[in-house]
């Protein structure tokens, strides 16, 4: 699979289920969209292995506003000290979904 590396500014989604996300740059979103038929398990959600700093985790990208959002779980944010507005460096690899 293809590995992606990018910087993103962390956003805080204040919707009915508050959460923190790293939006993917548009150029990566286009490439992820092309891969989605191979790795999506429905609803356009893309499973990925991601690393921020020394913390690696498994999650799924969510499509939003022509790009994708990388969810930043509380456990990841606590280990890395990440909060809204932080600029982070992400390494990420799409993967077939776990079944």
C-alpha positions in Angstrom: 0.0 0.0 0.0 1.0 3.6 -0.5 2.3 5.6 2.5 1.2 9.2 3.0 3.0 11.8 5.0 1.6 15.3 5.7 1.2 18.1 8.1 -2.2 19.2 9.4 -3.7 21.6 11.9 -5.8 19.7 14.4 -9.5 20.7 14.5 -12.1 20.2 17.2 -15.5 19.0 15.9 -18.1 20.3 18.3 -21.0 18.3 16.8 -23.2 16.0 18.8 -20.2 13.8 19.4 -17.2 16.1 20.0 -13.9 14.8 18.6 -10.5 15.9 17.3 -9.4 15.4 13.7 -6.5 16.1 11.3 -7.8 17.1 7.9 -5.9 15.6 5.0 -4.4 17.9 2.4 -6.5 18.0 -0.8 -3.8 16.4 -2.9 -3.8 13.3 -0.6 -7.6 13.3 -0.5 -7.7 12.8 -4.3 -5.3 9.9 -4.1 -7.2 8.3 -1.2 -10.4 8.6 -3.2 -8.8 6.6 -6.0 -7.8 3.9 -3.5 -11.2 3.8 -1.8 -12.6 1.1 -4.0 -9.8 -1.2 -2.8 -9.9 -0.5 0.9 -13.3 1.1 2.0 -15.6 -1.0 4.0 -18.6 1.2 3.4 -19.9 4.7 3.7 -16.7 5.9 2.1 -14.8 5.2 5.3 -11.1 4.3 4.7 -9.2 2.2 7.3 -5.6 3.3 8.0 -2.6 2.7 10.1 -1.3 6.1 11.3 1.7 7.3 13.3 2.1 10.7 15.0 5.4 11.1 16.8 6.1 7.8 18.4 2.5 6.8 18.7 1.0 4.4 16.1 -2.7 3.5 15.9 -5.4 2.0 13.7 -8.4 4.1 12.7 -10.6 5.1 9.8 -10.7 8.2 7.7 -14.1 9.9 7.3 -15.0 11.8 4.1 -15.9 15.5 4.8 -16.0 18.5 2.5 -14.0 17.2 -0.4 -11.3 15.7 1.8 -11.0 13.2 4.6 -10.7 13.6 8.4 -8.2 11.5 10.4 -9.8 10.9 13.9 -7.4 11.5 16.8 -8.6 9.3 19.6 -8.2 10.5 23.2 -5.5 7.9 23.9 -3.5 9.2 21.0 -3.9 12.8 22.0 -3.0 12.2 25.6 0.2 10.3 24.6 1.3 13.0 22.1 -0.1 16.1 24.0 -2.1 17.1 20.9 -5.0 19.6 21.1 -7.0 21.8 18.7 -4.9 24.2 16.7 -1.7 22.2 16.9 0.3 21.5 13.7 1.1 17.8 13.6 3.1 15.5 11.3 1.3 12.3 10.2 2.5 9.2 8.5 -0.4 7.1 7.3 -1.0 3.9 5.3 -4.4 2.8 4.0 -5.1 -0.8 4.6 -7.7 -3.5 3.9 -10.4 -3.4 6.6 -10.1 -5.6 9.6 -13.0 -8.1 9.6 
